[in-house]
Amino acid sequence: MSTLTIELSDELAARLATASERQQVPPAQIVQEVLEKSLPDPPVAPLPGEPSLYDAMKDGFGCVSSGVGDLSTNRKHMEGYGRSRGA
């Protein structure tokens, strides 16, 4: 286990001491719990030799057709876009 020394403002140190007394746990335990909650786990990299999710799925990208060839260029397909369906 590593040791970390930090400087706290007087107000924050008092809040930590109050929380420590209230919860009846050492201040270090409170700090560790807060850090565990606020620091996400590092992303998991694929194991060497295993394909990434992108590599495993890339053959399926673009394989489904909407059936509409001019979906992005024909203005009639954009009518009502962004409006509530009830309006």
C-alpha positions in Angstrom: 0.0 0.0 0.0 1.3 3.5 -0.9 1.3 6.5 1.3 0.1 9.9 0.1 0.5 13.2 1.9 -1.8 16.1 0.9 -2.5 19.6 2.1 -6.1 20.5 2.9 -7.7 23.8 3.7 -8.6 24.3 7.3 -12.3 24.1 6.4 -11.9 20.8 4.5 -9.8 19.3 7.2 -12.5 20.2 9.8 -15.2 18.6 7.6 -13.0 15.5 7.2 -12.5 15.3 11.0 -16.2 15.7 11.6 -17.1 13.0 9.1 -14.5 10.7 10.7 -15.9 11.2 14.1 -19.5 10.8 13.0 -18.8 7.6 11.0 -16.3 6.4 13.6 -13.7 5.5 11.0 -10.2 6.9 10.4 -10.0 9.9 8.0 -7.8 7.8 5.6 -10.7 5.4 5.1 -13.1 8.2 4.1 -10.5 9.6 1.7 -9.9 6.1 0.1 -13.7 5.6 -0.3 -14.2 8.9 -1.9 -11.3 8.3 -4.3 -12.6 4.8 -5.2 -16.0 6.4 -6.1 -14.6 9.3 -8.1 -11.7 7.6 -10.0 -13.0 5.2 -12.7 -11.2 2.0 -13.4 -8.8 2.2 -16.4 -10.2 0.9 -19.7 -9.5 -2.8 -20.3 -7.3 -3.3 -23.3 -7.9 -6.4 -25.4 -5.4 -9.2 -24.7 -2.5 -9.5 -27.2 -3.8 -11.5 -30.2 -7.5 -10.8 -29.5 -9.4 -8.5 -31.9 -10.8 -5.3 -30.6 -14.5 -4.8 -30.7 -14.1 -2.7 -33.8 -12.2 -5.4 -35.5 -14.7 -8.0 -34.5 -17.7 -6.0 -35.9 -16.2 -4.1 -38.9 -17.6 -6.5 -41.4 -21.1 -5.7 -40.3 -20.8 -1.9 -40.6 -23.1 -0.6 -43.3 -24.6 -4.0 -44.1 -28.2 -2.9 -43.4 -29.9 -0.6 -46.0 -32.7 1.8 -45.1 -34.1 1.2 -48.6 -34.0 5.0 -49.2 -31.2 6.0 -51.5 -31.5 9.8 -51.0 -32.1 9.8 -47.3 -29.5 12.4 -46.5 -30.1 14.7 -49.5 -33.9 14.8 -50.1 -35.6 17.5 -48.1 -38.9 15.6 -47.8 -37.2 13.1 -45.5 -36.3 15.9 -43.1 -39.9 17.3 -42.7 -40.7 17.5 -39.0 -37.2 16.5 -37.9 -36.6 17.8 -34.4 -40.2 18.4 -33.6 -42.3 16.5 -31.0 -44.5 13.8 -32.5 -47.5 15.2 -30.6 -47.1 18.7 -31.9 
